[in-house]
Amino acid sequence: MIVWGALAGGAVGGTVLASGYRLAQELGWTRMDIPFLLGTIFTENRRAAAVIGYFAHVFNSLVFALLYAAVFAATGLTTWWFGVALGVVHAGFAGGALVNILLPAVHPRMGTPWTDAEETPLLEPPGFMLSNYGRSTALVGLVLHLAYGAIVGAFAAGL
C-alpha cells in the first residue's frame, strides 16, 4: 500500500513542484524552469521541450517517490513529517549534486564552467544550489521539495 500511495503522492507532488517553480518564476523569484531544463535534453524546440520536460519531470517524480517508499519501508516510519525530512535531503541532492554536477555532464545543450567561446549552449550551467538561476532559487527549491516530501509522505501514509 505504501508504494501505491507514494506513487500517487509523487505524481501530485511533482506537479506541485513544477508548478511552484513556474509560479516563482512568474513572481521573479527564480529563473528555474524544470520542464524546460529537462525537455531541452531531448530537443532544441522550446515549445516541444516544455511539453516533453513536464512528462520527464513527472516520471522523475515517480522514481523519487519510489525511493521515498523504500526509505519509509526500511525505517517503518511513514508520515508526512518524515516525508518533509526526506524532502530536505532531496533538495540538497537535487540542487547540490544532481542538477549542479550530473546534469551539466550529460545535458547536450547546457553549458559548463568549461564551455568556451566557440560553443553556444542553450542553457547556462546551474551553479551551486542552482544559484545561476537567481539568488532565491535555493530557497524556492527547498520549500518546494519540502512540500513534495510532505505530499509523498501523506499519500504513502494513507492520509
Beta strands, then each sheet from edge to edge (+ up, - down):
end
